[in-house]
């Protein structure tokens, strides 16, 4: 892994100056729980300002939901099995990529659609030559077909404002309910759960309608023309560089069991080599998902509103499937394309290896919602069989070049037990409540960020938490 000159200089500085964090009690210590992007960004910013930080991580690696698989594939191929895309507006993530000398590679836009057994070139769909085989859809687009059925709500947002009581009342209604009331057929509701990546991780009856309406009222909503990118060489380079700079400040394989606190200090109990250990400090940053935090004993409990949100924050289901083929047939004449939107169990299937030379390549799929949940109940062999069969539907020549694959179902990851957060019905205030500091505690993670469900949001939340601590101390 290559570090930029700035990162190398900072690493050397770290090696020269060691702040003692080996004693079990230190009134000036800041304990950060979780070495995902949120915890790492928080620790990095505090460490740069000479604060005494220690990071406790349950896994044996940094990165959390950023997970790049490498050794499982031939010819140096790799695949992003967790957080993947870097949008043009992701200023926090892009800043660190620049600081660390990492290049962001543009990702190819969708060039094909395979739904209800029909192959549709994206250009034909965008030009209006063909329509989607879904009742109630209009030609010229794949995404935002639901917009036609919520125009009254969009007008209210633009005339009354997003904070008006009438607009905010949408939070108490589900996506399915609002679309039905707007006259949308079931096909439109079904299509929404496929086309919206974040919201697609759950079902329409559990999603707050507020986010759907607000997204459609903005000109920046996701579309066929949205520009996305990935980090050249793998997204895991970001957490690895953070971790290299922080060095011994990170303690791996330390799952948290209990947190106690009083007005003077915070004590965190964790498992280490089969034994319970503890560490104390002046402040604590909880940079782990609510899906895990709710299983940790906290004494005394946080405020009632905070605990309610921790216990009830909604999360979706996500599975990534990486498939290695000996030949990149998806690039050849007659192919539907190399980034294909589908209504199959694989949902979104695309050529991942665009920056990696060679005859071999990897098709990656982002499977979410009920499809991910259904595949998640199967064993690995059964999952891969369905993946093979599905790719054979989309590309008839696929079986000839199949070499193998692997899946990652995040909801069965023991240190996550979820995918990423979604705004459930009645949860519009959850994010702010979950992000609000309480005494010596600060909270980070994508679920606390306005940039929900993204690497950028995780980093933003860590930076925010670090600033809160500096201001408080």
C-alpha positions in Angstrom: 0.0 0.0 0.0 1.4 3.4 -1.0 1.2 6.4 1.4 1.3 10.0 0.3 4.2 12.1 1.5 1.9 13.8 4.0 0.7 10.5 5.4 4.3 9.2 5.6 5.5 12.3 7.5 2.6 12.0 9.9 3.4 8.3 10.4 7.0 9.1 11.3 5.7 11.8 13.7 3.6 9.1 15.4 6.5 6.8 15.8 8.6 9.6 17.4 5.9 10.8 19.9 4.1 8.2 22.0 1.4 9.2 24.4 1.1 6.7 27.1 -2.2 4.8 26.9 -1.2 1.5 28.4 -2.4 2.2 32.0 -5.9 1.1 32.8 -6.9 4.5 34.2 -6.2 7.9 32.7 -8.4 10.9 33.5 -7.4 12.5 30.2 -7.9 9.5 28.0 -10.6 9.5 25.3 -12.0 6.0 24.6 -13.3 5.5 21.1 -15.3 2.3 20.6 -15.3 1.1 17.0 -12.6 1.3 14.3 -14.9 1.8 11.4 -14.5 5.0 9.4 -16.4 7.0 12.0 -14.2 5.9 14.9 -11.0 6.2 12.8 -11.8 9.7 11.6 -12.6 10.8 15.1 -9.4 9.3 16.6 -7.3 10.6 13.7 -8.5 14.2 14.2 -8.1 14.1 18.0 -4.7 12.5 17.7 -3.5 15.2 15.3 -4.3 17.7 18.1 -2.3 15.7 20.6 -5.3 14.3 22.5 -4.8 10.9 24.3 -7.0 8.5 22.4 -7.4 4.7 22.5 -9.6 2.8 20.0 -11.2 -0.5 21.0 -12.3 -2.7 18.0 -14.0 -6.1 18.2 -12.7 -7.2 14.8 -9.1 -8.0 14.0 -9.0 -5.3 11.3 -10.0 -1.7 10.8 -12.7 -0.5 8.5 -16.0 -1.8 9.8 -18.4 -2.0 6.8 -15.6 -1.1 4.4 -14.4 -4.5 3.3 -12.3 -5.2 0.2 -11.8 -8.9 -0.7 -8.5 -9.7 -2.4 -7.0 -13.1 -1.7 -10.0 -15.0 -2.8 -9.6 -14.0 -6.5 -7.0 -14.7 -9.2 -4.7 -12.3 -11.0 -4.8 -9.7 -8.3 -8.5 -9.0 -8.7 -10.4 -7.6 -5.8 -14.0 -6.7 -5.0 -15.7 -4.3 -2.6 -18.0 -6.4 -0.4 -19.0 -3.4 1.8 -19.2 0.3 1.3 -18.4 1.0 -2.3 -19.3 4.3 -4.1 -17.9 7.7 -3.7 -20.3 10.3 -5.0 -19.3 13.7 -6.4 -20.7 15.4 -3.3 -18.8 13.2 -0.8 -16.5 16.0 0.4 -15.3 14.4 3.6 -14.3 11.1 2.0 -12.8 12.9 -1.0 -10.7 15.1 1.3 -9.0 12.1 2.9 -8.5 10.4 -0.4 -6.7 13.6 -1.6 -4.7 13.8 1.7 -3.7 10.1 1.4 -2.8 10.3 -2.3 -5.7 8.0 -3.4 -7.3 8.3 -6.8 -11.1 8.1 -7.3 -12.0 6.2 -10.4 -15.3 7.1 -12.2 -17.8 4.2 -12.2 -19.7 3.3 -15.3 -23.3 4.4 -15.3 -26.1 1.8 -15.9 -26.2 0.7 -19.5 -28.7 -2.0 -19.4 -32.0 -3.1 -17.7 -33.2 -6.7 -17.3 -36.6 -6.8 -15.7 -39.4 -9.3 -16.1 -37.3 -11.3 -18.6 -36.9 -8.3 -20.9 -33.5 -6.9 -22.0 -33.6 -3.2 -22.4 -30.6 -1.1 -23.5 -30.5 2.0 -21.2 -30.2 4.3 -24.3 -33.5 2.9 -25.6 -35.1 3.5 -22.3 -33.8 7.1 -21.9 -34.7 8.0 -25.4 -38.3 6.8 -24.8 -38.1 4.1 -27.5 -39.3 1.6 -24.9 -41.0 1.7 -21.6 -40.4 -0.5 -18.5 -42.8 -3.5 -18.3 -44.3 -2.2 -15.1 -47.8 -0.8 -14.9 -48.0 2.9 -14.4 -44.4 3.8 -15.5 -43.5 6.5 -18.0 -40.9 6.3 -20.7 -37.5 8.0 -20.7 -36.3 6.9 -17.3 -35.7 4.1 -14.8 -35.4 5.9 -11.6 -38.0 8.2 -9.8 -41.0 6.6 -11.4 -42.8 7.2 -8.1 -42.5 11.0 -8.5 -45.7 11.2 -10.7 -47.8 9.8 -7.8 -46.5 12.2 -5.1 -46.7 15.5 -7.0 -49.1 17.1 -4.6 -46.7 16.4 -1.8 -43.7 17.7 -3.8 -45.7 21.0 -4.3 -46.4 21.2 -0.6 -42.7 20.8 0.2 -41.8 23.6 -2.2 -44.5 25.9 -1.0 -44.6 25.2 2.7 -41.0 24.2 3.3 -39.5 20.9 4.6 -40.1 21.8 8.3 -43.8 22.5 8.0 -46.0 20.3 10.2 -47.9 19.1 7.2 -44.8 17.9 5.4 -43.3 16.5 8.6 -46.4 14.4 9.1 -45.3 12.3 6.2 -42.9 10.6 8.7 -45.9 8.8 10.3 -46.8 7.3 6.9 -45.1 4.6 5.0 -43.9 4.8 1.4 -46.5 2.1 0.4 -49.4 4.1 2.0 -48.5 7.4 0.4 -48.0 5.9 -3.1 -51.3 4.0 -2.9 -53.1 7.1 -1.8 -51.5 8.9 -4.8 -53.0 6.3 -7.1 -49.8 4.3 -7.8 -50.3 0.7 -8.8 -48.5 -2.1 -7.0 -45.9 -2.2 -9.8 -44.8 1.3 -8.9 -44.4 0.4 -5.3 -42.5 -2.7 -6.2 -40.2 -0.8 -8.6 -39.4 1.8 -5.9 -38.0 -0.9 -3.6 -35.6 -1.9 -6.5 -34.5 1.4 -7.8 -33.7 3.2 -4.5 -30.5 1.7 -3.2 -30.7 2.9 0.4 -34.5 2.4 0.8 -34.3 -0.9 -1.0 -32.7 -2.6 2.0 -36.1 -2.9 3.6 -39.8 -3.1 2.5 -42.0 -0.2 1.4 -44.4 -0.7 4.3 -41.6 0.0 6.8 -40.1 3.1 5.2 -40.9 6.6 6.2 -42.5 8.4 3.3 -40.8 11.7 4.3 -37.5 10.8 2.8 -39.1 9.6 -0.4 -40.9 12.9 -0.9 -38.0 15.1 0.1 -35.6 13.2 -2.3 -38.0 13.7 -5.2 -38.4 17.4 -4.4 -34.6 17.9 -4.9 -33.0 18.2 -8.3 -30.0 16.2 -7.0 -31.9 13.0 -6.4 -30.4 9.8 -7.8 -31.0 9.3 -11.5 -29.6 7.5 -14.6 -27.1 10.3 -14.9 -25.7 10.3 -11.4 -21.9 10.2 -11.3 -20.4 7.7 -8.9 -16.8 6.6 -8.3 -14.6 4.1 -6.4 -11.2 4.3 -4.9 -8.6 3.0 -7.3 -6.9 0.0 -5.6 -9.7 -0.6 -3.1 -11.7 1.3 -0.6 -10.0 -0.4 2.3 -6.9 1.7 1.8 -8.6 4.6 3.6 -9.1 2.8 6.9 -5.7 1.1 6.6 -4.0 4.4 6.3 -5.9 5.8 9.2 -4.9 2.7 11.2 -1.2 2.9 10.2 -1.0 6.5 11.4 -2.8 5.7 14.7 -0.7 2.5 15.2 -0.8 1.2 18.8 -3.7 3.5 19.6 -6.0 0.8 18.1 -6.6 -2.3 20.2 -8.1 -5.1 18.0 -10.1 -8.2 19.2 -11.6 -6.3 22.1 -15.4 -6.7 21.9 -17.2 -4.4 24.4 -19.3 -6.1 27.1 -20.3 -3.3 29.5 -20.0 0.5 29.9 -20.2 2.1 33.4 -19.9 5.8 34.1 -20.3 8.5 36.7 -19.7 12.3 36.7 -15.9 11.7 37.0 -15.0 9.0 34.5 -16.1 6.3 32.0 -15.1 2.7 32.4 -15.4 0.3 29.5 -15.3 -3.5 30.0 -14.2 -5.7 27.1 -13.1 -9.2 26.4 -9.4 -9.9 25.8 -8.1 -13.4 25.2 -11.1 -14.8 27.0 -10.8 -12.6 30.0 -12.7 -9.5 31.0 -10.6 -6.4 31.1 -11.4 -2.7 31.7 -10.1 0.7 30.7 -11.2 4.1 32.0 -11.1 7.6 30.6 -12.5 11.1 30.7 -14.6 10.8 27.5 -16.1 8.1 25.3 -17.1 8.1 21.7 -19.5 5.3 20.7 -18.7 4.9 17.0 -20.6 1.6 16.5 -24.0 0.9 15.0 -27.2 1.0 17.1 -27.7 -2.7 16.1 -24.6 -3.6 18.3 -24.9 -0.8 20.9 -28.3 -2.1 21.9 -26.7 -5.4 23.0 -24.1 -3.8 25.3 -24.9 -3.3 29.0 -24.9 0.4 29.9 -25.0 1.5 33.5 -26.7 3.9 34.1 -28.7 4.0 31.0 -28.7 7.0 28.7 -31.7 9.3 28.4 -35.1 7.6 27.6 -35.2 9.2 24.2 -31.6 8.0 23.4 -32.3 4.5 24.6 -35.5 4.3 22.6 -33.7 5.2 19.4 -30.8 2.8 20.1 -33.3 0.0 20.6 -35.5 0.8 17.7 -33.4 2.3 14.9 -34.3 0.5 11.6 -31.7 -1.3 9.5 -32.1 -3.0 6.2 -30.7 -6.2 4.6 -27.7 -6.2 2.2 -25.7 -8.9 0.5 -22.8 -8.5 -1.9 -22.1 -11.3 -4.3 -18.7 -11.4 -6.2 -18.4 -13.7 -9.2 -15.2 -14.4 -11.0 -15.3 -15.3 -14.7 -12.4 -16.3 -17.0 -13.6 -13.9 -19.7 -15.2 -10.5 -19.7 -18.1 -11.4 -21.9 -20.2 -8.5 -20.6 -18.0 -6.2 -22.7 -18.5 -8.1 -25.9 -20.8 -7.3 -28.8 -24.4 -8.4 -28.2 -24.1 -8.0 -24.4 -26.9 -6.1 -22.6 -24.1 -4.1 -20.9 -21.6 -4.2 -18.0 -23.7 -2.4 -15.4 -27.2 -3.8 -15.3 -30.3 -3.0 -13.2 -32.5 -6.1 -12.6 -35.5 -7.4 -10.7 -33.7 -10.7 -10.1 -32.5 -11.9 -6.7 -29.1 -10.2 -7.6 -30.9 -6.8 -8.2 -27.9 -4.7 -9.4 -25.1 -6.6 -11.3 -22.1 -4.8 -12.7 -18.5 -5.3 -13.9 -16.3 -4.4 -10.9 -12.9 -4.9 -12.5 -12.9 -1.8 -14.7 -9.6 -0.7 -13.3 -8.0 -4.1 -13.3 -6.4 -5.5 -16.5 -6.5 -9.1 -17.7 -8.9 -11.5 -19.4 -10.5 -12.4 -16.1 -13.0 -10.2 -14.4 -15.5 -9.9 -11.5 -19.2 -9.3 -11.7 -20.4 -7.8 -8.4 -24.0 -7.6 -7.3 -25.7 -5.4 -4.7 -28.6 -7.5 -3.4 -30.9 -5.9 -0.8 -34.2 -6.0 1.0 -36.3 -9.2 0.9 -34.0 -10.7 -1.7 -30.9 -10.3 0.5 -32.9 -11.6 3.5 -34.0 -14.7 1.5 -30.5 -15.4 0.2 -29.1 -14.8 3.7 -31.1 -17.8 5.0 -29.3 -20.1 2.5 -25.9 -21.7 2.7 -23.1 -20.4 0.6 -23.4 -23.2 -2.0 -27.0 -22.5 -2.6 -26.4 -18.7 -2.8 -23.7 -19.2 -5.5 -26.0 -21.6 -7.5 -28.7 -18.9 -7.6 -26.0 -16.3 -8.6 -24.8 -18.5 -11.4 -28.3 -19.2 -12.7 -29.2 -15.5 -12.6 -26.2 -14.4 -14.5 -26.9 -17.1 -17.1 -30.4 -15.5 -17.5 -28.8 -12.1 -18.1 -25.8 -13.2 -20.2 -26.5 -16.5 -21.9 -22.7 -17.2 -22.3 -22.0 -16.8 -18.6 -21.9 -20.5 -17.6 -19.0 -21.2 -20.0 -16.7 -18.8 -18.2 -17.7 -19.3 -14.6 -14.8 -19.8 -12.1 -16.3 -19.2 -8.7 -17.5 -16.6 -6.2 -18.2 -15.5 -2.7 -20.9 -13.7 -0.8 -21.0 -11.3 2.2 -24.3 -11.0 4.1 -23.9 -8.2 6.5 -26.8 -9.0 8.6 -25.0 -12.1 9.8 -21.8 -10.3 10.6 -21.5 -10.7 14.3 -20.1 -7.2 14.8 -22.9 -5.5 12.8 -26.0 -7.7 12.6 -27.5 -5.3 10.0 -26.6 -3.5 6.8 -26.9 0.3 7.2 -29.5 2.4 8.8 -32.8 3.4 7.1 -35.5 5.9 8.2 -38.3 3.8 9.4 -41.9 5.0 9.8 -41.9 7.6 12.7 -38.1 7.8 12.9 -37.5 11.3 11.4 -36.0 12.5 14.7 -33.9 9.5 15.4 -30.8 10.7 13.7 -30.6 13.9 15.7 -31.3 12.2 19.0 -28.7 9.4 18.3 -26.1 12.1 17.4 -26.6 14.3 20.5 -23.9 14.1 23.1 -24.8 13.0 26.7 -22.4 14.0 29.4 -19.0 12.4 28.7 -20.4 10.4 25.8 -20.4 11.3 22.1 -21.9 9.4 19.3 -20.7 8.7 15.7 -21.6 6.4 12.8 -23.5 6.7 9.5 -26.8 6.4 11.5 -26.0 9.7 13.2 -25.1 11.6 10.0 -27.2 13.6 7.6 -25.3 11.7 4.9 -26.8 8.4 6.0 -25.8 5.1 4.7 -22.5 6.2 3.2 -18.7 6.1 3.9 -18.8 9.9 3.7 -21.5 10.1 6.4 -19.4 7.8 8.7 -16.4 10.1 8.3 -18.5 13.3 8.8 -19.9 11.9 12.0 -16.4 11.1 13.4 -15.2 14.6 12.6 -18.3 16.0 14.3 -17.7 14.0 17.4 -14.1 15.0 17.6 -15.1 18.7 17.4 -17.7 18.2 20.1 -15.0 16.7 22.5 -12.5 19.5 21.8 -15.2 22.1 22.5 -16.3 20.4 25.7 -12.9 19.7 27.1 
